[in-house]
Amino acid sequence: MKNSEIQGLTTEEVVARINEEKANLTKMKFAHSVSAIENPTRITKVRKDVARLNTELTKRKAEAKASAATESASE
């Protein structure tokens, strides 16, 4: 998943996607520990996608907080 794709999602979609990817990552780790999966680099890619999604969510929360502070300061 690219950053441009993530930025196109709404905040609710980002949160839902984080939950889906975390569940997928857990399943993949379990499957890999039981028996080797075909492409173990997929675990790394999913982990990085989760990190990208979390970064975007944190950025949006910071922007919302900054805009709320600016609005309250201007009043």
C-alpha positions in Angstrom: 0.0 0.0 0.0 1.4 3.3 -1.0 1.3 6.6 1.0 -0.8 8.2 -1.8 -3.4 5.4 -1.4 -3.5 5.9 2.4 -3.9 9.6 2.1 -7.0 9.0 -0.1 -8.7 7.1 2.7 -11.0 8.7 5.3 -10.0 8.5 9.0 -12.6 5.8 9.7 -11.2 3.7 6.7 -7.7 4.1 8.0 -8.7 2.8 11.5 -10.6 -0.1 9.9 -7.7 -0.9 7.7 -5.3 -0.9 10.6 -7.5 -3.4 12.4 -7.7 -5.6 9.3 -3.9 -5.6 8.7 -3.1 -6.3 12.3 -5.4 -9.3 12.3 -3.8 -10.4 9.0 -0.3 -10.0 10.4 -1.2 -12.1 13.5 -2.6 -14.9 11.3 0.5 -14.8 9.1 2.9 -14.9 12.0 1.1 -17.8 13.5 1.0 -19.7 10.2 4.7 -19.0 9.8 5.6 -20.3 13.2 3.6 -23.5 12.6 5.0 -24.2 9.2 7.0 -22.0 6.8 4.8 -19.8 4.6 5.6 -19.5 0.9 6.7 -15.8 1.0 7.9 -14.8 4.5 8.8 -11.3 3.2 5.0 -10.7 3.1 5.1 -10.4 6.9 7.5 -7.5 6.6 5.4 -5.8 4.0 2.3 -6.1 6.1 4.1 -4.8 9.2 5.3 -1.8 7.2 1.8 -1.2 6.0 0.5 -1.1 9.5 3.3 1.4 10.4 2.3 3.6 7.5 -1.3 3.5 8.4 -0.5 4.4 12.1 1.7 7.2 10.9 -1.1 8.7 8.8 -3.5 8.3 11.7 -1.2 10.1 14.1 -0.6 12.9 11.5 -4.4 13.4 11.1 -4.9 13.5 14.9 -2.1 16.1 15.3 -3.6 18.2 12.5 -7.0 18.0 14.1 -5.6 19.0 17.5 -3.6 21.9 15.9 -6.7 23.2 14.0 -8.8 23.0 17.2 -6.2 24.9 19.1 -6.0 27.6 16.4 -9.8 28.0 16.3 -10.0 28.3 20.1 -7.1 30.8 20.1 -8.7 33.0 17.5 -11.9 33.4 19.5 
